[in-house]
Amino acid sequence: MKTAYIFIVGNSRSGTTLMGRILGLNDEIFTFEELHFFEQLWSIKDKNKTINASEAEMLYAQLLKNQSTGYLSKYDFKKFRDEAKATLQDNVRETVSRIDVFKTFLINEVEKHGKRIPCEQTPRNILYIDDILQLIPNAKILAMVRDPRDVVLSQKYKWKRRFLGAKNIPLSESLRSWINYHPITISRLWRENFRILDTHEKHPSVLVIKFESLIYQPEIELHKICDFIGVEFSEKMMNVAFKGSSNKADKNLQGIQKNTGNWRSGGLTKSEIFLTQIICQQEMNRLGYEMCGVKPNKVRLFFCKLAFPFKLSSSLILNLHRMKNIRESLTKRISLLKN
């Protein structure tokens, strides 16, 4: 039986991490940290290229670092060099592709943990669905979709995660999250990411999951997901830890919490709700998200729109260091935001 590779994708703050933690409780599935391979360590230009042993070693060490200490931590190649070299000597040829090194890493780490199926949960891989399906034919894509108003609310306060339990997040990352936020940016990304999923709706290797359905009927949804992946459902998957909220501190709670519709309880201004609904209206209607009648303050709405180009340009500048191919990554982002 060929090894299935699971990729959980979607807008950031759409439940991708929760989905990863749930699947990681299955006896056959090992869920990785966010590896950010496709944007930070690979580019379209690498599709038909090979790399030498030294380059493969450095790539493998970077993946080890992302898994071990997180993609936000400082990269110390020496710390992971010996393990990377030893592993690649036994598993790869003299010249290999970056995707071969990536797959070798996934399988080796899964076997270390006594499991069979790797699960990668980098949300931004939604921009690389076609590449993943082409390069890894036995990949399974789980695409998370959530009410855009809850996504906007969660993104607005994402910078607080460092103070709500995620102490490993650097202060600079909290600042970047604060600068990244603008309701127009987040809403347009949500809309265009949904349109990407819409083009893959009937693909046999792509399953779209509504966050709200997972929250309110978890057992039904998890049975569907397990059938799609090809594993047995386990009751243990329902006993997931509650953490990662942008609005609440991490708690010692177990089980899938009814953590949705928070935008109704405050946190978003009328202008933010109005802009989100105007931008995402068509897609929200298709997904069954009800519109909320809201009249924004015209002055606040004006200044919110006025701030958009400044917030967007600042965000792009702060994210340049994360991109392996800056032109390629910016093209993808700008194409999502230009309409």
LOMAR-471106 format. One record per residue (C-alpha): residue in one letter; x, y, z. Coordinates in nm, 4 decimals. Layout:
% residues N
<'a'; <X; Y; Z>>
...
% end
This chain:
% residues 339
<'m'; <0.0000; 0.0000; 0.0000>>
<'k'; <0.1361; 0.3395; -0.0962>>
<'t'; <0.1899; 0.5833; 0.1868>>
<'a'; <-0.0714; 0.8587; 0.1897>>
<'y'; <0.0523; 1.2104; 0.2526>>
<'i'; <-0.2002; 1.4377; 0.4252>>
<'f'; <-0.1822; 1.8146; 0.3717>>
<'i'; <-0.4126; 2.0350; 0.5808>>
<'v'; <-0.4568; 2.3718; 0.4097>>
<'g'; <-0.6764; 2.6792; 0.4415>>
<'n'; <-0.6770; 3.0346; 0.5647>>
<'s'; <-0.4718; 3.0922; 0.8757>>
<'r'; <-0.7005; 3.0760; 1.1840>>
<'s'; <-0.9483; 2.8475; 1.0055>>
<'g'; <-0.8938; 2.5410; 1.2226>>
<'t'; <-0.5964; 2.3862; 1.0424>>
<'t'; <-0.4006; 2.3407; 1.3676>>
<'l'; <-0.7027; 2.1908; 1.5429>>
<'m'; <-0.7522; 1.9497; 1.2539>>
<'g'; <-0.3861; 1.8514; 1.2717>>
<'r'; <-0.4031; 1.7835; 1.6452>>
<'i'; <-0.7179; 1.5744; 1.6021>>
<'l'; <-0.5616; 1.3593; 1.3292>>
<'g'; <-0.2415; 1.3245; 1.5317>>
<'l'; <-0.4405; 1.1342; 1.7949>>
<'n'; <-0.5042; 0.8577; 1.5421>>
<'d'; <-0.2717; 0.5580; 1.5854>>
<'e'; <-0.1645; 0.5702; 1.2194>>
<'i'; <-0.1112; 0.9444; 1.1686>>
<'f'; <0.1763; 1.1664; 1.2800>>
<'t'; <0.1091; 1.5398; 1.2570>>
<'f'; <0.4076; 1.7656; 1.1938>>
<'e'; <0.4622; 2.1210; 1.3049>>
<'e'; <0.4192; 2.3830; 1.0309>>
<'l'; <0.7149; 2.3069; 0.8027>>
<'h'; <0.6605; 2.5837; 0.5434>>
<'f'; <0.8429; 2.3779; 0.2819>>
<'f'; <0.6697; 2.4874; -0.0366>>
<'e'; <0.7120; 2.8615; 0.0024>>
<'q'; <1.0267; 2.8929; 0.2122>>
<'l'; <1.2357; 2.5938; 0.0971>>
<'w'; <1.1046; 2.5179; -0.2526>>
<'s'; <0.9907; 2.7124; -0.5573>>
<'i'; <0.8340; 2.6309; -0.8936>>
<'k'; <1.1797; 2.6633; -1.0516>>
<'d'; <1.2891; 2.3611; -0.8462>>
<'k'; <1.0372; 2.1247; -1.0086>>
<'n'; <1.2745; 1.9777; -1.2638>>
<'k'; <1.6030; 2.0462; -1.0842>>
<'t'; <1.8228; 1.8259; -0.8685>>
<'i'; <2.0504; 1.9273; -0.5837>>
<'n'; <2.3794; 1.7827; -0.4677>>
<'a'; <2.4484; 1.5998; -0.1430>>
<'s'; <2.5561; 1.9125; 0.0431>>
<'e'; <2.2421; 2.1046; -0.0577>>
<'a'; <2.0235; 1.8066; 0.0324>>
<'e'; <2.1912; 1.7899; 0.3715>>
<'m'; <2.1214; 2.1584; 0.4386>>
<'l'; <1.7578; 2.1220; 0.3310>>
<'y'; <1.7044; 1.8175; 0.5520>>
<'a'; <1.8641; 1.9986; 0.8470>>
<'q'; <1.6311; 2.2946; 0.7926>>
<'l'; <1.3291; 2.0613; 0.7990>>
<'l'; <1.4589; 1.9006; 1.1183>>
<'k'; <1.4938; 2.2440; 1.2733>>
<'n'; <1.1402; 2.3502; 1.1707>>
<'q'; <0.9984; 2.0327; 1.3222>>
<'s'; <1.2109; 2.0378; 1.6363>>
<'t'; <1.2138; 2.4048; 1.7381>>
<'g'; <0.9568; 2.5653; 1.5051>>
<'y'; <0.9879; 2.7585; 1.1806>>
<'l'; <1.0030; 3.0871; 1.3738>>
<'s'; <1.3152; 2.9890; 1.5705>>
<'k'; <1.6675; 3.0867; 1.4688>>
<'y'; <1.8291; 2.8451; 1.2220>>
<'d'; <2.1375; 2.6690; 1.3560>>
<'f'; <2.2491; 2.4317; 1.0797>>
<'k'; <2.5241; 2.2735; 1.2908>>
<'k'; <2.2750; 2.1512; 1.5486>>
<'f'; <2.0986; 1.9247; 1.2965>>
<'r'; <2.3792; 1.8632; 1.0441>>
<'d'; <2.4979; 1.5268; 1.1763>>
<'e'; <2.1515; 1.3745; 1.1826>>
<'a'; <2.0760; 1.5083; 0.8351>>
<'k'; <2.4009; 1.3703; 0.6932>>
<'a'; <2.3577; 1.0274; 0.8502>>
<'t'; <1.9996; 0.9969; 0.7311>>
<'l'; <2.0654; 1.1043; 0.3750>>
<'q'; <2.3646; 0.8729; 0.3354>>
<'d'; <2.1307; 0.5790; 0.3852>>
<'n'; <1.8252; 0.7062; 0.1997>>
<'v'; <1.9073; 0.9170; -0.1073>>
<'r'; <2.1207; 0.9165; -0.4201>>
<'e'; <2.4067; 1.1570; -0.4943>>
<'t'; <2.1701; 1.4014; -0.6671>>
<'v'; <1.8067; 1.4306; -0.5714>>
<'s'; <1.5195; 1.6748; -0.6027>>
<'r'; <1.4061; 1.8932; -0.3169>>
<'i'; <1.0711; 1.7132; -0.3151>>
<'d'; <1.2500; 1.3775; -0.2738>>
<'v'; <1.4344; 1.5123; 0.0313>>
<'f'; <1.1051; 1.6455; 0.1687>>
<'k'; <0.9290; 1.3100; 0.1271>>
<'t'; <1.2253; 1.1248; 0.2799>>
<'f'; <1.2097; 1.3557; 0.5801>>
<'l'; <0.8354; 1.3018; 0.6264>>
<'i'; <0.8583; 0.9236; 0.6111>>
<'n'; <1.1612; 0.9023; 0.8406>>
<'e'; <0.9986; 1.1209; 1.1050>>
<'v'; <0.6738; 0.9244; 1.0879>>
<'e'; <0.8608; 0.5953; 1.1340>>
<'k'; <1.0504; 0.7423; 1.4306>>
<'h'; <0.7180; 0.7875; 1.6036>>
<'g'; <0.5918; 0.4394; 1.5146>>
<'k'; <0.3244; 0.5620; 1.2759>>
<'r'; <0.2482; 0.5240; 0.9062>>
<'i'; <0.0948; 0.8415; 0.7604>>
<'p'; <0.2521; 1.1913; 0.7624>>
<'c'; <0.0257; 1.4920; 0.8118>>
<'e'; <0.1615; 1.8362; 0.7157>>
<'q'; <-0.0440; 2.1303; 0.8419>>
<'t'; <0.0991; 2.4501; 0.6902>>
<'p'; <-0.2112; 2.6578; 0.5993>>
<'r'; <-0.0314; 2.8501; 0.3229>>
<'n'; <0.0065; 2.5306; 0.1213>>
<'i'; <-0.3366; 2.6202; -0.0151>>
<'l'; <-0.1431; 2.8252; -0.2733>>
<'y'; <0.0409; 2.5100; -0.3825>>
<'i'; <-0.2404; 2.2547; -0.4130>>
<'d'; <-0.1741; 2.1903; -0.7821>>
<'d'; <0.1999; 2.1482; -0.7193>>
<'i'; <0.1391; 1.9082; -0.4304>>
<'l'; <-0.1026; 1.6935; -0.6302>>
<'q'; <0.1385; 1.6815; -0.9242>>
<'l'; <0.4547; 1.6122; -0.7251>>
<'i'; <0.2980; 1.3787; -0.4665>>
<'p'; <0.0267; 1.1830; -0.6538>>
<'n'; <-0.0862; 0.9969; -0.3390>>
<'a'; <-0.1404; 1.3205; -0.1437>>
<'k'; <-0.4714; 1.3885; 0.0295>>
<'i'; <-0.5702; 1.7533; 0.0741>>
<'l'; <-0.7917; 1.8490; 0.3698>>
<'a'; <-0.9035; 2.2090; 0.3137>>
<'m'; <-1.0477; 2.3992; 0.6091>>
<'v'; <-1.3079; 2.6749; 0.5584>>
<'r'; <-1.4416; 2.8981; 0.8364>>
<'d'; <-1.6811; 3.1934; 0.8608>>
<'p'; <-1.4654; 3.4849; 0.7368>>
<'r'; <-1.5869; 3.7082; 1.0208>>
<'d'; <-1.4432; 3.4627; 1.2743>>
<'v'; <-1.1237; 3.4441; 1.0682>>
<'v'; <-1.0961; 3.8241; 1.0653>>
<'l'; <-1.1598; 3.8370; 1.4422>>
<'s'; <-0.8964; 3.5708; 1.5104>>
<'q'; <-0.6426; 3.7397; 1.2842>>
<'k'; <-0.7089; 4.0740; 1.4530>>
<'y'; <-0.5982; 3.9344; 1.7876>>
<'k'; <-0.3466; 3.6771; 1.6651>>
<'w'; <-0.0661; 3.8964; 1.8007>>
<'k'; <-0.1893; 3.8120; 2.1520>>
<'r'; <-0.1081; 3.4398; 2.1177>>
<'r'; <0.2333; 3.4995; 2.2775>>
<'f'; <0.0548; 3.6137; 2.5921>>
<'l'; <-0.2168; 3.3453; 2.5947>>
<'g'; <0.0031; 3.0384; 2.6243>>
<'a'; <0.2258; 3.0322; 2.3135>>
<'k'; <0.5399; 3.1582; 2.4892>>
<'n'; <0.7658; 3.0268; 2.2116>>
<'i'; <0.6385; 3.2961; 1.9728>>
<'p'; <0.8997; 3.5752; 1.9460>>
<'l'; <0.7962; 3.9309; 2.0247>>
<'s'; <0.8925; 4.0253; 1.6674>>
<'e'; <0.6376; 3.7724; 1.5390>>
<'s'; <0.3645; 3.9261; 1.7533>>
<'l'; <0.4511; 4.2635; 1.6005>>
<'r'; <0.4430; 4.1148; 1.2508>>
<'s'; <0.0980; 3.9633; 1.3202>>
<'w'; <-0.0299; 4.3015; 1.4372>>
<'i'; <0.1012; 4.4774; 1.1258>>
<'n'; <-0.0287; 4.2019; 0.8968>>
<'y'; <-0.3850; 4.2595; 1.0087>>
<'h'; <-0.6321; 4.4629; 0.8086>>
<'p'; <-0.9933; 4.3511; 0.7431>>
<'i'; <-0.9625; 4.4119; 0.3685>>
<'t'; <-0.6433; 4.2039; 0.3433>>
<'i'; <-0.7811; 3.9146; 0.5473>>
<'s'; <-1.1189; 3.9185; 0.3702>>
<'r'; <-0.9664; 3.9214; 0.0222>>
<'l'; <-0.7321; 3.6384; 0.1131>>
<'w'; <-1.0264; 3.4402; 0.2496>>
<'r'; <-1.2280; 3.5021; -0.0675>>
<'e'; <-0.9520; 3.4111; -0.3094>>
<'n'; <-0.8454; 3.1059; -0.1094>>
<'f'; <-1.2031; 2.9822; -0.1226>>
<'r'; <-1.2011; 3.0326; -0.4995>>
<'i'; <-0.8877; 2.8176; -0.5186>>
<'l'; <-1.0707; 2.5423; -0.3302>>
<'d'; <-1.3748; 2.5874; -0.5519>>
<'t'; <-1.1689; 2.4904; -0.8584>>
<'h'; <-1.0717; 2.1660; -0.6836>>
<'e'; <-1.4147; 2.0865; -0.5404>>
<'k'; <-1.4601; 1.7698; -0.7458>>
<'h'; <-1.0992; 1.6509; -0.7282>>
<'p'; <-1.0946; 1.3018; -0.5691>>
<'s'; <-0.7908; 1.3913; -0.3554>>
<'v'; <-0.9360; 1.7134; -0.2076>>
<'l'; <-1.1890; 1.7294; 0.0764>>
<'v'; <-1.3295; 2.0651; 0.1920>>
<'i'; <-1.4300; 2.0783; 0.5600>>
<'k'; <-1.6350; 2.3537; 0.7203>>
<'f'; <-1.4940; 2.4417; 1.0606>>
<'e'; <-1.8454; 2.4876; 1.1990>>
<'s'; <-1.9488; 2.1372; 1.0877>>
<'l'; <-1.6424; 1.9915; 1.2587>>
<'i'; <-1.7263; 2.1795; 1.5787>>
<'y'; <-2.0975; 2.0973; 1.5974>>
<'q'; <-2.1018; 1.7441; 1.4536>>
<'p'; <-1.7457; 1.6220; 1.5094>>
<'e'; <-1.8059; 1.2484; 1.4986>>
<'i'; <-1.9908; 1.2636; 1.1659>>
<'e'; <-1.7212; 1.4837; 1.0119>>
<'l'; <-1.4332; 1.2758; 1.1489>>
<'h'; <-1.5836; 0.9535; 1.0121>>
<'k'; <-1.6016; 1.1234; 0.6709>>
<'i'; <-1.2422; 1.2452; 0.7000>>
<'c'; <-1.1120; 0.9048; 0.8090>>
<'d'; <-1.2874; 0.7356; 0.5157>>
<'f'; <-1.1299; 0.9914; 0.2821>>
<'i'; <-0.7799; 0.9298; 0.4213>>
<'g'; <-0.8210; 0.5529; 0.4517>>
<'v'; <-0.7856; 0.5033; 0.8280>>
<'e'; <-1.0113; 0.3785; 1.1052>>
<'f'; <-1.1965; 0.6333; 1.3168>>
<'s'; <-1.0851; 0.6381; 1.6799>>
<'e'; <-1.2747; 0.7833; 1.9770>>
<'k'; <-0.9406; 0.9229; 2.0962>>
<'m'; <-0.9589; 1.1772; 1.8162>>
<'m'; <-1.2487; 1.3467; 1.9944>>
<'n'; <-1.0398; 1.4089; 2.3061>>
<'v'; <-0.8238; 1.6860; 2.1594>>
<'a'; <-0.6681; 1.9540; 2.3821>>
<'f'; <-0.8161; 2.3052; 2.3722>>
<'k'; <-0.5471; 2.5594; 2.2871>>
<'g'; <-0.4439; 2.8052; 2.0192>>
<'s'; <-0.7268; 3.0581; 2.0503>>
<'s'; <-0.6542; 3.4244; 1.9733>>
<'n'; <-0.9160; 3.5316; 2.2259>>
<'k'; <-0.8770; 3.2949; 2.5215>>
<'a'; <-0.5843; 3.1627; 2.7217>>
<'d'; <-0.4840; 2.7984; 2.6704>>
<'k'; <-0.6642; 2.5765; 2.9209>>
<'n'; <-0.6424; 2.2188; 3.0414>>
<'l'; <-0.9630; 2.1283; 2.8588>>
<'q'; <-1.0136; 1.8157; 2.6517>>
<'g'; <-1.2630; 1.7665; 2.3723>>
<'i'; <-1.3771; 1.9696; 2.0727>>
<'q'; <-1.5040; 2.3029; 2.2068>>
<'k'; <-1.7911; 2.5012; 2.0525>>
<'n'; <-1.5543; 2.7862; 1.9717>>
<'t'; <-1.7271; 2.9538; 1.6788>>
<'g'; <-1.9430; 3.2599; 1.6091>>
<'n'; <-1.7280; 3.4671; 1.8443>>
<'w'; <-1.7482; 3.7689; 1.6122>>
<'r'; <-2.1080; 3.8176; 1.7287>>
<'s'; <-1.9909; 3.8809; 2.0857>>
<'g'; <-1.7755; 4.1818; 2.0048>>
<'g'; <-1.4171; 4.2310; 1.9006>>
<'l'; <-1.4935; 4.3510; 1.5482>>
<'t'; <-1.6109; 4.7018; 1.4672>>
<'k'; <-1.9136; 4.7566; 1.2447>>
<'s'; <-1.6739; 4.8728; 0.9725>>
<'e'; <-1.4776; 4.5467; 0.9917>>
<'i'; <-1.7943; 4.3352; 0.9735>>
<'f'; <-1.9287; 4.5470; 0.6874>>
<'l'; <-1.6083; 4.5216; 0.4813>>
<'t'; <-1.5766; 4.1473; 0.5396>>
<'q'; <-1.9341; 4.0829; 0.4273>>
<'i'; <-1.9094; 4.3085; 0.1213>>
<'i'; <-1.5875; 4.1413; 0.0030>>
<'c'; <-1.6889; 3.7824; 0.0813>>
<'q'; <-2.0639; 3.8012; 0.0193>>
<'q'; <-2.0870; 3.5695; -0.2806>>
<'e'; <-1.8741; 3.2984; -0.1250>>
<'m'; <-2.0440; 3.3328; 0.2150>>
<'n'; <-2.3817; 3.2789; 0.0513>>
<'r'; <-2.2579; 2.9653; -0.1192>>
<'l'; <-2.1348; 2.8269; 0.2118>>
<'g'; <-2.4508; 2.9175; 0.3995>>
<'y'; <-2.3083; 3.1893; 0.6258>>
<'e'; <-2.5867; 3.4378; 0.7079>>
<'m'; <-2.5285; 3.8074; 0.6537>>
<'c'; <-2.5589; 4.0466; 0.9456>>
<'g'; <-2.7327; 4.3791; 0.8891>>
<'v'; <-2.4791; 4.6387; 0.9955>>
<'k'; <-2.4338; 5.0103; 0.9240>>
<'p'; <-2.0742; 5.1252; 0.9698>>
<'n'; <-1.9647; 5.4665; 1.0850>>
<'k'; <-1.8720; 5.6443; 0.7598>>
<'v'; <-1.5751; 5.8264; 0.9109>>
<'r'; <-1.4276; 5.5075; 1.0580>>
<'l'; <-1.4925; 5.3254; 0.7324>>
<'f'; <-1.3095; 5.5961; 0.5387>>
<'f'; <-1.0013; 5.5809; 0.7619>>
<'c'; <-1.0062; 5.2021; 0.7577>>
<'k'; <-0.9916; 5.2047; 0.3775>>
<'l'; <-0.7307; 5.4811; 0.3829>>
<'a'; <-0.4997; 5.2704; 0.6010>>
<'f'; <-0.5227; 4.9637; 0.3766>>
<'p'; <-0.2368; 5.0362; 0.1269>>
<'f'; <-0.0016; 5.1311; 0.4105>>
<'k'; <-0.0786; 4.8168; 0.6110>>
<'l'; <-0.0511; 4.6006; 0.2984>>
<'s'; <0.2879; 4.7383; 0.1904>>
<'s'; <0.4241; 4.7075; 0.5460>>
<'s'; <0.3011; 4.3485; 0.5652>>
<'l'; <0.4647; 4.2522; 0.2364>>
<'i'; <0.7976; 4.4024; 0.3442>>
<'l'; <0.7916; 4.2163; 0.6768>>
<'n'; <0.7228; 3.8855; 0.5008>>
<'l'; <0.9993; 3.9062; 0.2377>>
<'h'; <1.2492; 3.7104; 0.4482>>
<'r'; <1.0101; 3.4124; 0.4582>>
<'m'; <1.0099; 3.3610; 0.0816>>
<'k'; <1.2556; 3.1410; -0.1074>>
<'n'; <1.1587; 3.2960; -0.4411>>
<'i'; <1.0419; 3.6494; -0.3631>>
<'r'; <0.9050; 3.7257; -0.7083>>
<'e'; <0.7078; 3.4003; -0.7237>>
<'s'; <0.5627; 3.4404; -0.3735>>
<'l'; <0.4732; 3.8065; -0.4220>>
<'t'; <0.3024; 3.7240; -0.7517>>
<'k'; <0.0838; 3.4699; -0.5742>>
<'r'; <-0.0047; 3.7110; -0.2942>>
<'i'; <-0.0659; 4.0172; -0.5107>>
<'s'; <-0.2868; 3.8171; -0.7477>>
<'l'; <-0.5063; 3.7319; -0.4482>>
<'l'; <-0.5322; 4.0905; -0.3271>>
<'k'; <-0.5574; 4.2930; -0.6455>>
<'n'; <-0.9329; 4.2480; -0.7068>>
% end
